[in-house]
Amino acid sequence: MKHKIVLGLLLMLAQSSWAQSTTNFRLKDCIDYGLQHFGTVRIAQYQIENANQQARQALGQYLPQVSASGTAIDNLKLQQSIIPAGLFSPEPQVLIIGQKYQLNVTGQASQTIYDRALLLGIKANKPNQQLAQLNTRQTREDIIYNIASNYYQVFISQQQIALLRDNLERTQQVLNILKLQRDNGVIQPVDYTRTEVNYNSTQSQLTLAENDLNLAYNRLKYQMGLPDDQNLVLSDSTLLTQLPTLEQTPFNAQDLVSFQQASTNLDLQRLQLKRIQAGYIPTVSFTANYGTLNLGAQKLDQLFDRFAGFGSIGLRLNIPIFDGLQRDAQIKQQRLTVLTQEEQQRLNVASYRLQFNNAQSQIQRAQTNLQNNDRNVKLAQEVYNITTLQYKQGVKSLTDLVNADTSYRQAQSDYINSLINLYQARLDLEQSKGTLLNFYNQL
């Protein structure tokens, strides 16, 4: 016992130290952690166990049912009956019926021999368990999608902050030059003020970006199930250099977990229809009972004396004849439920295909935009560098320098936006194909 207490204290100290430590996470590390710690994973596990217990319950209805009962009676006032005069004696006689104390113990057992509805209930165990497994897969895919999406948001926010800081540094260098020129009377004070306004605007944008980064971190920690006091550092430095590449694959709705869930639900509804129809089929069961009855006692200490046993065995046949057309109404309702789900499945397939086509178009557009914006950044940087040099040489005006700086910033911003659009489009395409698990395994 002492060893267990010491071990528990050491484990608590280790967890406390770990909770305040800083951990470097790649995207795969974040997903691994979320698949182990996010609350919906445990809920999915509970659903699987619940389906297993439902299977046991369905099977148990076809196993022997045994029960026992007993009664102990104290007849406070026994019933009396009158025997007319002349039957046994000239005078009417009072007859006391029963004994003051009675004890009865009975055991019953039954075994279903044939019940079509129960057999169909057992047959439903497999699709019900499959549905629980599919729900677990859906949970895993949701975790992968949410963590990857938030991970990209954090990463892009970091890149945006780095660009803003770079812009601040460049603007500060220009301000230093302008200050000297202003002090020497080379430029008007308004030229310096205009550039200072740009610097302050960039500083405000940086503050907002840092706040957005903190919010993005909080969302990522939540999706991972990571404690709030755990410091999180992203270590995927290849996201900027190794852009996602995708293989052209045909669309197959059966690969989607949502399609498989709907199909399994449809199988269960069809089985339920057969179970209701089976209510018209007779059922057969075996019954047996045995008991013992106290023959009667006038005193309490005689309660366990003079027992007589009794018992029986038999077959019970139940034939449904007329139930007021209730079952017929249930069958029609269930048949309409099946038809509704079949039609909904056809609509879902069309919707899945539309999502897939849209995701393909979106990622193609995102790839094109990223390539164009990448070229624009390089061109804008080249123009800015040349304009800065020419401004120092007195060839270009301050307006030209400000315009070149603005174009460079806009090109950087467009590139960052196209980058997050590409990563998000990649996730949406993997989701529309039902390949999020493959995406995760290949990280």
C-alpha positions in Angstrom: 0.0 0.0 0.0 2.8 2.4 0.8 4.5 1.7 -2.5 1.2 2.5 -4.3 0.9 5.9 -2.4 4.5 6.8 -3.3 4.0 5.8 -6.9 0.9 7.9 -7.1 2.6 11.0 -5.6 5.5 10.6 -8.1 3.0 10.4 -10.9 1.2 13.5 -9.8 4.5 15.4 -9.5 5.5 14.2 -13.0 2.2 15.3 -14.5 2.4 18.7 -12.8 5.9 19.2 -14.1 4.9 18.1 -17.6 1.9 20.4 -17.6 4.1 23.4 -17.2 6.8 22.3 -19.6 7.1 23.3 -23.2 6.6 20.7 -25.9 7.5 20.9 -29.6 4.7 19.5 -31.8 4.6 18.7 -35.4 1.3 18.3 -37.1 1.3 14.6 -36.7 2.2 14.9 -33.0 -0.7 17.2 -32.4 -3.1 14.7 -34.1 -1.6 11.8 -32.2 -2.2 13.7 -28.9 -5.7 14.6 -29.9 -6.7 11.1 -30.9 -5.7 10.0 -27.4 -6.9 12.8 -25.2 -9.8 14.7 -26.8 -13.1 13.9 -25.0 -15.1 12.6 -28.1 -12.6 9.7 -28.3 -13.8 8.4 -25.0 -17.4 9.0 -26.0 -16.9 6.9 -29.1 -15.3 4.1 -27.0 -18.3 4.2 -24.7 -20.6 3.8 -27.7 -18.7 0.7 -28.8 -19.1 -0.8 -25.4 -22.7 0.1 -25.3 -23.3 -1.6 -28.7 -21.5 -4.7 -27.2 -23.8 -4.7 -24.2 -26.9 -4.3 -26.5 -25.7 -7.4 -28.3 -25.6 -9.3 -25.0 -29.1 -8.1 -24.2 -30.5 -9.2 -27.5 -28.9 -12.6 -27.1 -30.0 -12.9 -23.5 -33.7 -12.7 -24.6 -33.2 -16.0 -26.4 -31.5 -17.7 -23.4 -33.4 -19.4 -20.5 -35.3 -17.1 -18.2 -35.4 -18.3 -14.6 -37.1 -16.7 -11.6 -38.3 -17.6 -8.2 -40.9 -16.1 -5.9 -42.1 -16.8 -2.4 -44.9 -15.6 -0.1 -45.4 -15.8 3.6 -48.9 -14.9 4.8 -50.3 -14.2 8.2 -54.1 -14.4 7.9 -55.1 -12.0 10.6 -58.8 -12.9 10.2 -59.7 -16.1 8.5 -62.7 -16.4 6.2 -65.7 -18.2 7.5 -68.5 -20.2 5.8 -71.9 -21.5 7.0 -72.9 -25.1 6.5 -76.7 -25.2 6.5 -78.6 -27.1 9.3 -79.5 -30.7 8.6 -76.5 -31.4 6.3 -74.1 -32.6 9.0 -76.0 -31.7 12.2 -79.4 -30.3 13.2 -77.8 -26.9 13.7 -76.0 -24.7 11.2 -72.2 -25.1 11.4 -69.5 -22.4 11.1 -66.6 -23.5 8.9 -63.3 -21.6 9.1 -61.5 -21.7 5.7 -57.7 -21.8 5.6 -54.9 -21.7 8.2 -53.5 -18.7 10.0 -50.0 -19.0 8.6 -49.1 -20.0 5.0 -45.8 -20.3 3.2 -45.4 -20.7 -0.6 -42.2 -20.9 -2.7 -42.3 -21.3 -6.5 -39.6 -21.4 -9.2 -40.4 -20.7 -12.9 -38.3 -21.3 -16.0 -39.0 -20.6 -19.7 -37.0 -21.1 -22.9 -38.0 -19.6 -26.2 -38.0 -22.3 -28.9 -39.0 -20.1 -31.8 -39.5 -16.3 -32.0 -38.8 -14.7 -35.3 -38.7 -11.2 -33.9 -36.0 -12.2 -31.3 -33.9 -13.9 -34.0 -34.0 -10.7 -36.1 -33.0 -8.7 -33.0 -29.9 -10.9 -32.6 -29.2 -10.5 -36.3 -29.2 -6.7 -35.8 -26.2 -7.0 -33.4 -23.7 -7.0 -36.2 -24.8 -3.8 -38.0 -25.3 -2.1 -34.7 -21.7 -2.8 -33.7 -20.5 -1.8 -37.1 -22.3 1.5 -36.7 -20.5 2.1 -33.4 -17.2 1.4 -35.2 -18.1 3.8 -37.9 -19.0 6.5 -35.4 -15.5 6.0 -33.9 -14.0 6.5 -37.3 -16.1 9.6 -37.9 -14.8 10.9 -34.5 -11.2 10.3 -35.5 -11.7 12.0 -38.9 -13.3 15.0 -37.2 -10.4 15.3 -34.8 -7.9 15.0 -37.6 -9.7 17.7 -39.7 -10.2 20.1 -36.8 -6.6 19.8 -35.4 -5.0 20.2 -38.9 -7.2 23.2 -39.7 -6.3 24.9 -36.5 -2.7 23.9 -36.8 -2.5 25.6 -40.2 -4.2 28.7 -38.7 -1.5 28.9 -36.0 1.3 28.4 -38.5 0.0 31.0 -40.9 -0.5 33.5 -38.1 3.1 33.0 -37.1 4.2 33.7 -40.7 2.0 36.8 -40.8 3.6 38.1 -37.6 7.1 37.4 -39.0 6.2 39.4 -42.1 4.8 42.3 -40.1 7.9 42.5 -37.9 10.0 42.5 -41.1 7.9 45.3 -42.5 8.3 47.2 -39.2 12.1 46.9 -39.4 12.2 48.1 -43.0 9.9 51.0 -42.2 12.0 51.9 -39.2 15.1 52.0 -41.5 13.3 54.3 -43.9 12.1 56.5 -41.0 15.7 56.9 -39.8 16.7 58.1 -43.2 13.7 60.4 -43.5 14.5 61.9 -40.0 18.0 62.9 -41.1 16.6 64.4 -44.4 13.9 66.2 -42.5 16.3 67.6 -39.9 18.6 68.8 -42.8 15.6 70.3 -44.7 15.8 68.0 -47.6 12.2 66.8 -47.3 9.0 68.3 -45.9 8.0 67.2 -42.4 4.7 65.9 -43.9 6.7 63.2 -45.8 8.2 61.9 -42.5 4.8 62.0 -40.8 3.1 60.0 -43.6 5.7 57.3 -43.3 5.3 57.3 -39.5 1.6 56.8 -40.0 2.4 53.7 -42.0 4.7 52.5 -39.2 2.0 53.0 -36.6 -0.5 51.2 -38.7 1.8 48.2 -39.1 2.4 48.2 -35.4 -1.4 48.0 -34.8 -1.7 45.2 -37.3 1.1 43.3 -35.5 -0.7 43.7 -32.2 -3.9 42.3 -33.7 -2.0 39.5 -35.3 -0.4 38.5 -32.0 -3.8 38.5 -30.4 -5.2 36.3 -33.2 -2.3 34.0 -32.8 -3.1 33.6 -29.1 -6.7 32.7 -29.9 -5.6 30.3 -32.6 -3.3 28.6 -30.0 -6.2 28.3 -27.6 -8.4 26.7 -30.3 -5.7 24.2 -31.2 -5.1 23.2 -27.6 -8.9 22.7 -27.1 -9.1 20.5 -30.2 -6.1 18.5 -29.0 -7.4 18.1 -25.4 -4.2 19.8 -24.2 -4.3 21.6 -20.8 -4.4 25.4 -21.0 -1.2 25.7 -18.9 0.7 23.5 -21.3 3.1 25.6 -23.5 2.8 24.6 -27.2 5.5 25.2 -29.8 5.0 24.2 -33.5 8.0 22.6 -35.1 6.9 22.0 -38.7 9.3 24.1 -40.6 8.6 22.3 -43.9 5.1 23.6 -44.4 6.4 26.6 -46.4 8.8 24.5 -48.6 7.0 21.2 -49.0 3.6 22.2 -50.3 0.9 19.5 -50.6 0.8 17.4 -53.7 -2.3 15.5 -54.6 -3.0 12.5 -56.8 -6.1 12.6 -59.1 -8.4 9.9 -57.8 -12.0 9.1 -58.9 -14.8 9.8 -56.6 -16.4 6.9 -54.7 -19.1 7.7 -52.3 -18.7 4.3 -50.5 -15.3 5.5 -49.2 -17.1 8.1 -47.1 -17.8 7.2 -43.5 -21.0 9.3 -43.6 -22.2 7.1 -46.6 -21.3 3.9 -44.7 -23.1 5.2 -41.5 -26.3 5.9 -43.5 -26.1 2.5 -45.2 -25.7 0.7 -41.9 -28.6 2.7 -40.5 -30.7 1.7 -43.5 -29.8 -2.0 -42.8 -31.0 -1.6 -39.3 -34.3 0.0 -40.4 -34.9 -2.8 -42.8 -34.3 -5.3 -40.0 -36.7 -3.4 -37.8 -39.3 -3.6 -40.6 -38.9 -7.4 -40.6 -39.1 -7.6 -36.8 -42.5 -5.8 -36.9 -43.7 -8.1 -39.7 -42.5 -11.1 -37.6 -45.1 -10.2 -35.0 -47.7 -12.0 -37.2 -45.7 -15.3 -36.8 -46.6 -17.6 -33.9 -44.1 -18.1 -31.1 -43.3 -21.3 -29.3 -41.6 -21.6 -25.9 -41.0 -24.2 -23.2 -42.2 -23.5 -19.7 -41.6 -25.3 -16.4 -42.4 -24.5 -12.8 -42.0 -26.1 -9.4 -43.0 -25.0 -6.0 -43.8 -26.1 -2.5 -46.7 -25.1 -0.3 -47.1 -25.2 3.5 -50.2 -27.2 4.3 -51.1 -24.8 6.9 -50.1 -23.8 10.4 -52.0 -22.4 13.3 -48.8 -21.3 15.1 -45.8 -19.5 13.7 -43.3 -22.2 14.7 -45.3 -24.6 12.5 -44.7 -22.5 9.4 -41.9 -24.8 8.1 -43.7 -28.0 8.8 -45.7 -30.2 6.5 -44.8 -29.0 3.0 -46.3 -30.4 -0.2 -44.6 -29.9 -3.6 -46.2 -29.3 -7.0 -44.8 -28.7 -10.5 -45.5 -28.7 -14.2 -43.9 -28.5 -17.6 -45.4 -27.5 -20.9 -45.2 -25.8 -24.3 -46.7 -22.4 -24.8 -47.9 -21.5 -28.3 -48.8 -17.9 -28.9 -50.8 -17.1 -32.1 -51.5 -13.5 -32.9 -55.1 -13.2 -34.2 -56.2 -9.5 -34.2 -54.6 -6.5 -32.6 -56.8 -3.7 -33.9 -54.6 -3.2 -37.0 -51.9 -1.7 -34.8 -49.1 -3.8 -36.3 -50.3 -3.1 -39.8 -49.9 0.7 -39.1 -46.5 0.1 -37.6 -45.4 -1.8 -40.7 -46.5 1.0 -43.0 -44.8 3.6 -40.8 -41.6 1.6 -40.8 -41.8 1.0 -44.6 -42.1 4.8 -45.1 -39.1 5.3 -42.9 -37.0 2.9 -45.0 -38.2 4.6 -48.2 -37.3 8.0 -46.8 -33.8 6.9 -45.8 -33.3 5.3 -49.2 -34.3 8.6 -51.0 -32.1 10.6 -48.5 -29.1 8.3 -49.3 -29.5 9.1 -53.0 -29.6 12.8 -52.3 -26.6 12.5 -50.0 -24.6 10.8 -52.8 -25.3 13.7 -55.1 -24.3 16.1 -52.4 -21.1 14.2 -51.7 -20.2 14.4 -55.4 -20.9 18.1 -55.5 -18.6 18.6 -52.5 -15.9 16.6 -54.1 -16.1 18.5 -57.4 -16.1 21.8 -55.5 -13.1 20.8 -53.4 -11.2 19.8 -56.6 -12.0 23.2 -58.2 -11.1 25.0 -55.0 -7.7 23.4 -54.6 -6.8 23.9 -58.3 -7.6 27.6 -57.9 -5.7 27.7 -54.6 -2.6 26.2 -56.2 -2.8 28.7 -59.1 -3.2 31.6 -56.8 -0.3 30.5 -54.6 2.0 30.2 -57.6 1.0 33.7 -58.9 1.3 35.3 -55.5 4.7 33.7 -55.0 5.9 35.2 -58.2 4.3 38.6 -57.2 6.2 38.6 -53.9 9.5 38.0 -55.6 8.8 40.7 -58.2 7.5 43.2 -55.5 10.6 42.6 -53.4 12.8 43.2 -56.4 11.0 46.4 -57.2 11.2 47.5 -53.6 14.9 46.9 -53.3 15.6 48.7 -56.6 13.4 51.7 -55.6 15.0 51.9 -52.1 18.5 52.1 -53.7 17.3 54.7 -56.3 15.7 56.7 -53.5 18.9 56.8 -51.6 20.6 57.9 -54.8 18.0 60.6 -55.3 16.7 59.2 -58.5 13.2 58.2 -57.1 10.9 60.2 -55.0 9.5 59.3 -51.5 6.1 58.6 -53.2 7.7 55.9 -55.4 9.3 54.4 -52.3 6.0 54.3 -50.4 4.2 52.8 -53.3 6.8 50.1 -53.7 6.6 49.3 -50.0 2.8 49.1 -50.1 2.9 46.8 -53.1 5.4 44.6 -51.4 3.3 44.3 -48.3 0.2 43.6 -50.3 2.0 40.9 -52.2 3.2 39.3 -48.9 -0.4 39.4 -47.5 -1.8 37.9 -50.6 0.7 35.1 -50.5 -0.1 34.3 -46.8 -3.8 34.2 -47.6 -3.3 32.0 -50.6 -1.1 29.6 -48.5 -3.8 29.1 -45.9 -6.4 28.7 -48.6 -4.3 25.9 -50.2 -3.9 24.0 -46.9 -7.6 24.4 -46.1 -8.6 23.3 -49.6 -6.4 20.2 -49.3 -8.2 19.3 -46.0 -11.6 19.8 -47.6 -10.6 17.6 -50.6 -9.3 14.8 -48.3 -12.6 15.1 -46.4 -14.7 15.0 -49.5 -12.9 11.8 -50.7 -13.0 10.1 -47.3 -9.2 9.9 -47.1 -8.5 11.9 -43.9 -7.1 8.8 -42.2 -4.7 8.2 -45.1 -3.7 11.9 -45.0 -2.9 11.5 -41.3 -1.0 8.2 -41.8 1.2 9.8 -44.5 2.3 12.7 -42.3 
